[in-house]
Amino acid sequence: MQMMTRDVLLERELEDDDDEDGDIVLENLEQRSVSGFGTLGSQQDFQTPEFEEFNGKPDSLFFNDGQRRIDFVLVYEDERRKETNKKGSNEKQRRKRQAYESNLICDGLQLEATRSLLDDKLVFVKVHAPWEVLCTYAEIMHIKLPLKPNDLKTRSSAFDNFNWFTKVLQVDESIIKPEQEFFTAPFEKNRMNDFYIQDRDTFFNPATRSRIVYFILSRVNYQVVNNVKKFGINRLVSSGIYKAAFPLHDCNFSRQSEDLSCPNERYLLYREWAHPRSIYKKQPLDLIRKYYGEKIGIYFAWLGYYTQMLLLAAVVGVACFLYGYFNQNNCTWSKEVCDPNIGGKIIMCPQCDKLCSFWNLSITCESSKKLCIFDSFGTLVFAVFMGVWVTLFLEFWKRRQAELEYEWDTVELQQEEQARPEYEAQCTHVVINEITQEEERVPFTTWGKCIRITLCASAVFFWILLIIASVIGIIVYRLSVFIVFSAKLPKNLNGTDPIQKYLTPQTATSITASLISFIIIMILNTIYEKVAIVITNFELPRTQTDYENSLTMKMFLFQFVNYYSSCFYIAFFKGKFVGYPGDPVYWLGKYRNEECDPGGCLLELTTQLTIIMGGKAIWNNIQEVLLPWIMNLIGRCRTVSGAEMRTPRWEQDYHLQPMGKLGLFYEYLEMIIQFGFVTLFVASFPLAPLLALVNNILEIRVDAWKLTTQYRRMVPEKAQDIGAWQPIMQGIAILAVVTNAMIIAFTSDMIPRLVYYWSFSVPPYGDHPHYTMEGYINNTLSYYRVADFRGRENPYTGLGNYTTCRYRDFRNPPGHPQEYKHNIYYWHVIAAKLAFIIVMEHVIYSVKFIISYTIPDVSKSTKSKIKREKYLTQKLLRENHLKDVTKNIGVIVEKMVEVVDNNLRPKVD
């Protein structure tokens, strides 16, 4: 199909445009007319919309004539009524806006201006796209439109046999009626008779009309500076020439429209989707897609599917948690810690220099009991299960996504995507296309592209280093504050003090460090969001999909390091390189490295995950719900009391909050970060899927409530899939197998316990006649001679004199030929840990590969439906074409016969 190009349609030179910064508002340009659009009637005056007094109904979605539908609304402040001294600047903005609106009119759009009923400085410019404009741009944008009703798209459910049970969860079809399905094809004006046009007013639905108008608004120019065109409504809004630009909601969310022709889709979405009483119902995805577009629809489809799959993970996680909870009293090693005759008599070596004292192992009794809940056999089972679960989720989501692509006609969407207007504006370099061997314009040369990529990568790397620096700062805080807590907290050796019983120096350090880490994460996150957008804008991706994918990778890479770095430190570094009491390892030559509790760092990792996941959920809800609600409440309080019932729809929508340029990008990011917590560290916290499930059930309805009640309607956009988030989740799934295997092997105490049970509890290493866990604590704590303390590590000894103390490691005792060297048990444990990681990874990866190979990305039935619909669509177009050809041939034959008859008749006479 031959693409239609839009030329500059304005010819006008403004006087007195040379200001101090050398900005030229408009240059002399050749005026050309596009067929079907019209041109400027006069070269001396701009075509601007006439001001009309609003005399319609508040819920009206039409111009004052009641015939032309409002497809978009532009809002600006009238400079002539503003109280400001910047008259030159205001006049310049007014001329730019007049030029822009003139070009909109020249492009065929119809405008009508209305002053605000509440603030006479505000002007609302209503935009309407006539039939001819819609048809022209539908062809340019390759929009698929109905050919004929389709009876193939029958949607079956896997729960058809349980309709009596699932009926309660379904959307009431008497309220939200199912959409009629059609065969579709990219629209072409010269084949208009092939399309299913029963009513021109409804052939293009409101979402499609808004897409087309936004496409035009984004590409109409308003200024030329040094032969570079400036265009697009986004730039005009960001520069303050317009205050807002948005499509209209179709009605009030809390009541139906007075207009009987209004479909009341916003009201239906609020009632059946966003309202709290609908929290148990399935989402009306087709209506969401119809009202907000495929991009919003695919997000809620993915979030809903993810939440459904979390239900299974949550059930298994709770079962594993309950297994650990009810078996904690049978935890032999915890009993030994709490036993006054065992743990009560074990004196532990100081964990810091000078200020720290000897301490009794029994003070960790409470934390050891809690650790038994999470560090159990159920943890291993759950980690293996989650490795399989994440593969099942991703594979089944691909199938569901393929079904939605078919149902929503986005199968061939990638081939239709247009270049971003910001990209087109920078296309000043001419190159030869390698395929067509024709000249084309690009924004920069290959060398320039390499420079941009290098600069962008350097900026991202710098910010990642900044995060790592903050993590090091938290580690230094941990090391230094541990000394303070050790010195300030009560020093009752037996741990009978109520405070010391529950708040050990390790616990106090862990909680405060986690809170500080969370605050730093939120601060860096807020700053980097803006930095990532600037970097991506400088990179200048070609299409909107390329732009979002590039921004997604930058944001996720940053967030990955930002959110997960502290968890990785606790899981894999803390307590692993501490040396032993006589030869400790120091950070920066000053701070002694942290040690874990005698039971390991697993409980601390659980605490870190709980604080970050819980804090993040609370913070996000404050940002997503409370702030927009407060802003809208303040806006309503400023208006005249009761005026909302009289003000028109466009003014009510203007006082709602704008969604933002990135749409639901941050919603995706929030969920993917949560997905990482659920999968990467689930071996330490089996309740993570349950917390995620509860959060997501609320998240779906909160996002729905936010969209339908607090925000302006977004411009509907097409989307084939969830974009770069899919490969990100696949990468997380692969990494999760490694992290969970290493958490079980190196962070928990499961492998050392198994090695002791099967090898060291019986002869020749142990004294027990049968396999048992008795004596495990004594076996895992090494001896150190107090007299060997030298220099700065010499401890505080005010609580008594001891000849030996114990520490967590597997080393030979004093007096041994290889004293303080690792013993044979240490090497057995290391070998067992490495063997466990290799076996677990290979088993889970093998299962993942089998599942991925067995479950195709697109189901056989969906493939057949796509092929069948494509065949029938081509057949239908071919038949219609043959009919037209036959009809034309018949007309030609009739005319030829008539001509022959007319020529022969005189000869007969």
Solvent accessible surface area in square Angstrom, and as a share of the most:
residue,aa,sasa,rsa
1,M,108,0.48
2,Q,166,0.74
3,M,86,0.39
4,M,62,0.28
5,T,106,0.62
6,R,68,0.25
7,D,49,0.26
8,V,15,0.09
9,L,4,0.02
10,L,4,0.02
11,E,45,0.20
12,R,60,0.22
13,E,107,0.48
14,L,15,0.08
15,E,135,0.60
16,D,141,0.73
17,D,21,0.11
18,D,123,0.64
19,D,59,0.30
20,E,185,0.83
21,D,112,0.58
22,G,47,0.45
23,D,17,0.09
24,I,55,0.28
25,V,2,0.01
26,L,6,0.03
27,E,47,0.21
28,N,103,0.53
29,L,43,0.21
30,E,118,0.53
31,Q,50,0.22
32,R,111,0.40
33,S,73,0.47
34,V,18,0.11
35,S,105,0.68
36,G,51,0.49
37,F,17,0.07
38,G,41,0.39
39,T,51,0.30
40,L,10,0.05
41,G,74,0.71
42,S,47,0.30
43,Q,98,0.44
44,Q,122,0.54
45,D,95,0.49
46,F,36,0.15
47,Q,49,0.22
48,T,56,0.32
49,P,17,0.11
50,E,131,0.59
51,F,90,0.37
52,E,71,0.32
53,E,143,0.64
54,F,36,0.15
55,N,117,0.60
56,G,38,0.36
57,K,118,0.50
58,P,31,0.20
59,D,3,0.02
60,S,20,0.13
61,L,7,0.03
62,F,49,0.21
63,F,3,0.01
64,N,40,0.21
65,D,71,0.37
66,G,43,0.41
67,Q,145,0.65
68,R,78,0.29
69,R,47,0.17
70,I,8,0.04
71,D,5,0.02
72,F,1,0.00
73,V,0,0.00
74,L,0,0.00
75,V,0,0.00
76,Y,19,0.07
77,E,45,0.20
78,D,3,0.02
79,E,15,0.07
80,R,167,0.61
81,R,106,0.39
82,K,65,0.28
83,E,178,0.80
84,T,50,0.29
85,N,151,0.77
86,K,142,0.60
87,K,155,0.66
88,G,59,0.56
89,S,54,0.35
90,N,17,0.09
91,E,60,0.27
92,K,46,0.20
93,Q,46,0.21
94,R,50,0.18
95,R,57,0.21
96,K,26,0.11
97,R,9,0.03
98,Q,40,0.18
99,A,0,0.00
100,Y,0,0.00
101,E,7,0.03
102,S,0,0.00
103,N,5,0.02
104,L,0,0.00
105,I,42,0.21
106,C,2,0.01
107,D,4,0.02
108,G,13,0.12
109,L,2,0.01
110,Q,62,0.28
111,L,20,0.10
112,E,12,0.05
113,A,1,0.01
114,T,2,0.01
115,R,58,0.21
116,S,9,0.06
117,L,93,0.46
118,L,53,0.26
119,D,48,0.25
120,D,79,0.41
121,K,61,0.26
122,L,10,0.05
123,V,0,0.00
124,F,0,0.00
125,V,0,0.00
126,K,0,0.00
127,V,0,0.00
128,H,19,0.08
129,A,0,0.00
130,P,29,0.18
131,W,41,0.14
132,E,70,0.31
133,V,2,0.01
134,L,1,0.00
135,C,0,0.00
136,T,8,0.04
137,Y,5,0.02
138,A,0,0.00
139,E,33,0.15
140,I,15,0.08
141,M,18,0.08
142,H,43,0.19
143,I,8,0.04
144,K,44,0.19
145,L,10,0.05
146,P,29,0.18
147,L,6,0.03
148,K,85,0.36
149,P,51,0.32
150,N,12,0.06
151,D,120,0.62
152,L,47,0.24
153,K,16,0.07
154,T,95,0.55
155,R,106,0.39
156,S,102,0.66
157,S,49,0.32
158,A,99,0.76
159,F,109,0.45
160,D,70,0.37
161,N,132,0.68
162,F,103,0.43
163,N,89,0.45
164,W,194,0.68
165,F,122,0.51
166,T,11,0.06
167,K,156,0.66
168,V,98,0.56
169,L,58,0.29
170,Q,68,0.30
171,V,27,0.15
172,D,62,0.32
173,E,113,0.51
174,S,84,0.54
175,I,44,0.22
176,I,20,0.10
177,K,141,0.60
178,P,93,0.58
179,E,72,0.32
180,Q,109,0.48
181,E,33,0.15
182,F,40,0.17
183,F,11,0.05
184,T,21,0.12
185,A,5,0.04
186,P,60,0.38
187,F,0,0.00
188,E,49,0.22
189,K,63,0.27
190,N,131,0.67
191,R,71,0.26
192,M,44,0.20
193,N,142,0.73
194,D,12,0.06
195,F,14,0.06
196,Y,68,0.26
197,I,51,0.26
198,Q,147,0.65
199,D,65,0.34
200,R,136,0.50
201,D,111,0.57
202,T,96,0.56
203,F,19,0.08
204,F,1,0.00
205,N,56,0.29
206,P,41,0.26
207,A,10,0.08
208,T,16,0.09
209,R,13,0.05
210,S,6,0.04
211,R,41,0.15
212,I,0,0.00
213,V,0,0.00
214,Y,63,0.24
215,F,23,0.09
216,I,0,0.00
217,L,0,0.00
218,S,3,0.02
219,R,32,0.12
220,V,1,0.01
221,N,7,0.04
222,Y,7,0.02
223,Q,1,0.00
224,V,6,0.04
225,V,25,0.15
226,N,117,0.60
227,N,132,0.68
228,V,58,0.34
229,K,92,0.39
230,K,61,0.26
231,F,28,0.12
232,G,5,0.05
233,I,2,0.01
234,N,56,0.29
235,R,90,0.33
236,L,0,0.00
237,V,50,0.29
238,S,79,0.51
239,S,60,0.39
240,G,44,0.42
241,I,7,0.04
242,Y,0,0.00
243,K,90,0.38
244,A,2,0.02
245,A,29,0.23
246,F,5,0.02
247,P,2,0.01
248,L,12,0.06
249,H,0,0.00
250,D,4,0.02
251,C,0,0.00
252,N,15,0.08
253,F,55,0.23
254,S,69,0.44
255,R,65,0.24
256,Q,100,0.44
257,S,13,0.08
258,E,106,0.47
259,D,36,0.19
260,L,178,0.89
261,S,88,0.57
262,C,11,0.07
263,P,66,0.42
264,N,18,0.09
265,E,14,0.06
266,R,5,0.02
267,Y,36,0.14
268,L,31,0.15
269,L,0,0.00
270,Y,39,0.15
271,R,77,0.28
272,E,6,0.03
273,W,0,0.00
274,A,3,0.02
275,H,51,0.23
276,P,94,0.59
277,R,145,0.53
278,S,2,0.01
279,I,67,0.34
280,Y,111,0.42
281,K,39,0.16
282,K,71,0.30
283,Q,28,0.12
284,P,10,0.06
285,L,31,0.16
286,D,42,0.22
287,L,11,0.05
288,I,0,0.00
289,R,58,0.21
290,K,59,0.25
291,Y,1,0.00
292,Y,1,0.01
293,G,3,0.03
294,E,11,0.05
295,K,52,0.22
296,I,6,0.03
297,G,0,0.00
298,I,5,0.03
299,Y,0,0.00
300,F,0,0.00
301,A,6,0.04
302,W,0,0.00
303,L,0,0.00
304,G,10,0.09
305,Y,44,0.17
306,Y,0,0.00
307,T,12,0.07
308,Q,114,0.51
309,M,31,0.14
310,L,0,0.00
311,L,101,0.50
312,L,89,0.44
313,A,0,0.00
314,A,3,0.02
315,V,89,0.51
316,V,35,0.20
317,G,0,0.00
318,V,43,0.24
319,A,57,0.44
320,C,14,0.09
321,F,41,0.17
322,L,74,0.37
323,Y,101,0.38
324,G,1,0.01
325,Y,98,0.37
326,F,140,0.58
327,N,57,0.29
328,Q,39,0.17
329,N,113,0.58
330,N,104,0.53
331,C,18,0.11
332,T,44,0.25
333,W,13,0.05
334,S,4,0.02
335,K,114,0.48
336,E,14,0.06
337,V,3,0.02
338,C,36,0.21
339,D,46,0.24
340,P,98,0.62
341,N,108,0.56
342,I,61,0.31
343,G,0,0.00
344,G,20,0.19
345,K,142,0.60
346,I,15,0.08
347,I,28,0.14
348,M,6,0.03
349,C,6,0.03
350,P,4,0.03
351,Q,20,0.09
352,C,2,0.01
353,D,23,0.12
354,K,110,0.47
355,L,95,0.47
356,C,4,0.03
357,S,16,0.11
358,F,4,0.02
359,W,27,0.09
360,N,2,0.01
361,L,0,0.00
362,S,22,0.14
363,I,12,0.06
364,T,7,0.04
365,C,22,0.13
366,E,35,0.16
367,S,23,0.15
368,S,8,0.05
369,K,89,0.38
370,K,93,0.39
371,L,6,0.03
372,C,6,0.03
373,I,20,0.10
374,F,21,0.09
375,D,4,0.02
376,S,18,0.11
377,F,127,0.53
378,G,6,0.05
379,T,6,0.04
380,L,32,0.16
381,V,70,0.40
382,F,1,0.00
383,A,1,0.01
384,V,52,0.30
385,F,50,0.21
386,M,4,0.02
387,G,7,0.07
388,V,35,0.20
389,W,1,0.00
390,V,1,0.01
391,T,6,0.03
392,L,49,0.24
393,F,0,0.00
394,L,10,0.05
395,E,11,0.05
396,F,76,0.32
397,W,0,0.00
398,K,38,0.16
399,R,63,0.23
400,R,65,0.24
401,Q,18,0.08
402,A,9,0.07
403,E,59,0.26
404,L,4,0.02
405,E,31,0.14
406,Y,11,0.04
407,E,22,0.10
408,W,4,0.01
409,D,26,0.13
410,T,3,0.02
411,V,49,0.28
412,E,65,0.29
413,L,24,0.12
414,Q,91,0.41
415,Q,151,0.67
416,E,31,0.14
417,E,56,0.25
418,Q,51,0.23
419,A,11,0.08
420,R,19,0.07
421,P,21,0.13
422,E,65,0.29
423,Y,31,0.12
424,E,71,0.32
425,A,15,0.12
426,Q,78,0.35
427,C,24,0.14
428,T,72,0.42
429,H,76,0.34
430,V,78,0.45
431,V,53,0.31
432,I,97,0.49
433,N,35,0.18
434,E,157,0.71
435,I,157,0.80
436,T,78,0.45
437,Q,123,0.54
438,E,114,0.51
439,E,125,0.56
440,E,71,0.32
441,R,145,0.53
442,V,28,0.16
443,P,12,0.07
444,F,32,0.13
445,T,63,0.37
446,T,108,0.63
447,W,186,0.65
448,G,19,0.18
449,K,105,0.45
450,C,64,0.38
451,I,74,0.37
452,R,62,0.23
453,I,88,0.45
454,T,84,0.49
455,L,95,0.47
456,C,8,0.05
457,A,60,0.46
458,S,61,0.39
459,A,32,0.25
460,V,13,0.08
461,F,122,0.51
462,F,120,0.50
463,W,34,0.12
464,I,24,0.12
465,L,82,0.41
466,L,68,0.34
467,I,1,0.01
468,I,76,0.39
469,A,55,0.42
470,S,27,0.17
471,V,24,0.14
472,I,69,0.35
473,G,39,0.38
474,I,15,0.08
475,I,8,0.04
476,V,33,0.19
477,Y,60,0.23
478,R,3,0.01
479,L,7,0.04
480,S,40,0.26
481,V,21,0.12
482,F,25,0.10
483,I,49,0.25
484,V,74,0.42
485,F,45,0.19
486,S,16,0.10
487,A,29,0.22
488,K,160,0.68
489,L,26,0.13
490,P,50,0.31
491,K,67,0.28
492,N,60,0.31
493,L,43,0.22
494,N,92,0.47
495,G,9,0.09
496,T,95,0.55
497,D,37,0.19
498,P,102,0.64
499,I,96,0.49
500,Q,13,0.06
501,K,84,0.35
502,Y,137,0.52
503,L,64,0.32
504,T,11,0.06
505,P,22,0.14
506,Q,21,0.09
507,T,44,0.25
508,A,5,0.04
509,T,3,0.02
510,S,7,0.04
511,I,66,0.34
512,T,41,0.24
513,A,0,0.00
514,S,0,0.00
515,L,89,0.44
516,I,61,0.31
517,S,7,0.04
518,F,30,0.12
519,I,97,0.49
520,I,50,0.25
521,I,6,0.03
522,M,16,0.07
523,I,95,0.48
524,L,18,0.09
525,N,20,0.10
526,T,63,0.37
527,I,80,0.40
528,Y,0,0.00
529,E,39,0.17
530,K,132,0.56
531,V,34,0.20
532,A,0,0.00
533,I,50,0.25
534,V,99,0.57
535,I,14,0.07
536,T,0,0.00
537,N,72,0.37
538,F,88,0.37
539,E,44,0.20
540,L,17,0.09
541,P,15,0.09
542,R,117,0.43
543,T,12,0.07
544,Q,65,0.29
545,T,39,0.23
546,D,65,0.34
547,Y,15,0.06
548,E,43,0.19
549,N,47,0.24
550,S,21,0.14
551,L,1,0.00
552,T,3,0.02
553,M,100,0.45
554,K,22,0.09
555,M,2,0.01
556,F,21,0.09
557,L,83,0.42
558,F,0,0.00
559,Q,3,0.01
560,F,44,0.18
561,V,27,0.16
562,N,4,0.02
563,Y,6,0.02
564,Y,1,0.00
565,S,21,0.13
566,S,9,0.06
567,C,0,0.00
568,F,44,0.18
569,Y,14,0.05
570,I,0,0.00
571,A,0,0.00
572,F,27,0.11
573,F,109,0.45
574,K,8,0.03
575,G,23,0.22
576,K,65,0.28
577,F,121,0.50
578,V,28,0.16
579,G,18,0.18
580,Y,49,0.19
581,P,5,0.03
582,G,24,0.23
583,D,84,0.44
584,P,13,0.08
585,V,64,0.37
586,Y,46,0.18
587,W,69,0.24
588,L,138,0.69
589,G,53,0.51
590,K,135,0.57
591,Y,45,0.17
592,R,25,0.09
593,N,14,0.07
594,E,14,0.06
595,E,40,0.18
596,C,14,0.08
597,D,33,0.17
598,P,13,0.08
599,G,10,0.09
600,G,5,0.05
601,C,3,0.02
602,L,0,0.00
603,L,34,0.17
604,E,21,0.09
605,L,0,0.00
606,T,8,0.04
607,T,39,0.23
608,Q,0,0.00
609,L,1,0.00
610,T,58,0.34
611,I,35,0.18
612,I,0,0.00
613,M,20,0.09
614,G,31,0.30
615,G,18,0.17
616,K,15,0.07
617,A,26,0.20
618,I,113,0.57
619,W,100,0.35
620,N,20,0.10
621,N,52,0.27
622,I,67,0.34
623,Q,80,0.35
624,E,19,0.09
625,V,40,0.23
626,L,81,0.41
627,L,91,0.45
628,P,8,0.05
629,W,104,0.37
630,I,62,0.32
631,M,104,0.46
632,N,3,0.01
633,L,66,0.33
634,I,76,0.38
635,G,17,0.16
636,R,104,0.38
637,C,98,0.59
638,R,201,0.73
639,T,33,0.19
640,V,90,0.52
641,S,109,0.70
642,G,48,0.46
643,A,1,0.01
644,E,76,0.34
645,M,118,0.53
646,R,145,0.53
647,T,5,0.03
648,P,2,0.01
649,R,4,0.01
650,W,3,0.01
651,E,1,0.01
652,Q,17,0.07
653,D,0,0.00
654,Y,28,0.11
655,H,62,0.28
656,L,22,0.11
657,Q,37,0.17
658,P,80,0.50
659,M,34,0.15
660,G,49,0.47
661,K,170,0.72
662,L,31,0.15
663,G,14,0.14
664,L,11,0.06
665,F,15,0.06
666,Y,76,0.29
667,E,11,0.05
668,Y,19,0.07
669,L,8,0.04
670,E,16,0.07
671,M,1,0.00
672,I,0,0.00
673,I,1,0.01
674,Q,14,0.06
675,F,0,0.00
676,G,0,0.00
677,F,2,0.01
678,V,0,0.00
679,T,3,0.02
680,L,0,0.00
681,F,0,0.00
682,V,0,0.00
683,A,0,0.00
684,S,0,0.00
685,F,12,0.05
686,P,4,0.03
687,L,34,0.17
688,A,1,0.00
689,P,0,0.00
690,L,61,0.31
691,L,75,0.37
692,A,1,0.00
693,L,16,0.08
694,V,77,0.44
695,N,26,0.13
696,N,0,0.00
697,I,67,0.34
698,L,91,0.46
699,E,3,0.02
700,I,12,0.06
701,R,22,0.08
702,V,32,0.19
703,D,0,0.00
704,A,0,0.00
705,W,59,0.21
706,K,4,0.02
707,L,1,0.00
708,T,0,0.00
709,T,4,0.02
710,Q,9,0.04
711,Y,26,0.10
712,R,31,0.11
713,R,12,0.04
714,M,25,0.11
715,V,30,0.17
716,P,2,0.01
717,E,64,0.29
718,K,56,0.24
719,A,15,0.12
720,Q,27,0.12
721,D,47,0.25
722,I,8,0.04
723,G,27,0.26
724,A,9,0.07
725,W,10,0.03
726,Q,20,0.09
727,P,76,0.48
728,I,10,0.05
729,M,0,0.00
730,Q,57,0.25
731,G,38,0.37
732,I,4,0.02
733,A,2,0.02
734,I,99,0.50
735,L,63,0.31
736,A,4,0.03
737,V,2,0.01
738,V,43,0.25
739,T,3,0.02
740,N,5,0.03
741,A,0,0.00
742,M,59,0.27
743,I,1,0.00
744,I,1,0.00
745,A,0,0.00
746,F,54,0.22
747,T,3,0.02
748,S,4,0.03
749,D,7,0.04
750,M,9,0.04
751,I,8,0.04
752,P,4,0.02
753,R,26,0.09
754,L,79,0.39
755,V,17,0.09
756,Y,8,0.03
757,Y,70,0.27
758,W,154,0.54
759,S,39,0.25
760,F,10,0.04
761,S,0,0.00
762,V,23,0.13
763,P,87,0.55
764,P,123,0.77
765,Y,108,0.41
766,G,12,0.12
767,D,143,0.74
768,H,50,0.22
769,P,118,0.74
770,H,115,0.51
771,Y,105,0.40
772,T,16,0.09
773,M,36,0.16
774,E,92,0.41
775,G,27,0.26
776,Y,2,0.01
777,I,7,0.03
778,N,76,0.39
779,N,57,0.29
780,T,8,0.05
781,L,7,0.04
782,S,7,0.05
783,Y,87,0.33
784,Y,4,0.01
785,R,82,0.30
786,V,26,0.15
787,A,68,0.53
788,D,37,0.19
789,F,12,0.05
790,R,154,0.56
791,G,58,0.56
792,R,112,0.41
793,E,21,0.10
794,N,74,0.38
795,P,10,0.06
796,Y,95,0.36
797,T,66,0.38
798,G,55,0.53
799,L,68,0.34
800,G,31,0.30
801,N,149,0.76
802,Y,56,0.21
803,T,112,0.65
804,T,55,0.32
805,C,1,0.00
806,R,15,0.06
807,Y,12,0.04
808,R,79,0.29
809,D,25,0.13
810,F,28,0.12
811,R,36,0.13
812,N,13,0.07
813,P,60,0.38
814,P,31,0.19
815,G,65,0.63
816,H,76,0.34
817,P,130,0.82
818,Q,111,0.50
819,E,64,0.29
820,Y,17,0.06
821,K,124,0.52
822,H,56,0.25
823,N,40,0.20
824,I,89,0.45
825,Y,7,0.03
826,Y,47,0.18
827,W,139,0.49
828,H,67,0.30
829,V,3,0.01
830,I,45,0.23
831,A,61,0.47
832,A,29,0.23
833,K,25,0.11
834,L,92,0.46
835,A,51,0.39
836,F,35,0.15
837,I,21,0.11
838,I,99,0.50
839,V,90,0.52
840,M,11,0.05
841,E,30,0.14
842,H,119,0.53
843,V,79,0.45
844,I,3,0.01
845,Y,70,0.27
846,S,59,0.38
847,V,52,0.30
848,K,19,0.08
849,F,143,0.60
850,I,107,0.54
851,I,24,0.12
852,S,48,0.31
853,Y,179,0.68
854,T,93,0.54
855,I,24,0.12
856,P,65,0.41
857,D,71,0.37
858,V,40,0.23
859,S,9,0.06
860,K,170,0.72
861,S,65,0.42
862,T,6,0.03
863,K,98,0.42
864,S,60,0.39
865,K,63,0.27
866,I,45,0.23
867,K,144,0.61
868,R,115,0.42
869,E,16,0.07
870,K,107,0.45
871,Y,108,0.41
872,L,36,0.18
873,T,14,0.08
874,Q,90,0.40
875,K,78,0.33
876,L,30,0.15
877,L,34,0.17
878,R,127,0.46
879,E,70,0.31
880,N,27,0.14
881,H,95,0.42
882,L,102,0.51
883,K,135,0.57
884,D,63,0.33
885,V,55,0.32
886,T,91,0.53
887,K,144,0.61
888,N,86,0.44
889,I,95,0.48
890,G,30,0.29
891,V,64,0.36
892,I,94,0.48
893,V,73,0.42
894,E,121,0.54
895,K,123,0.52
896,M,114,0.51
897,V,80,0.46
898,E,104,0.47
899,V,81,0.47
900,V,73,0.42
901,D,63,0.32
902,N,76,0.39
903,N,92,0.47
904,L,91,0.45
905,R,138,0.50
906,P,87,0.55
907,K,165,0.70
908,V,127,0.73
909,D,146,0.76
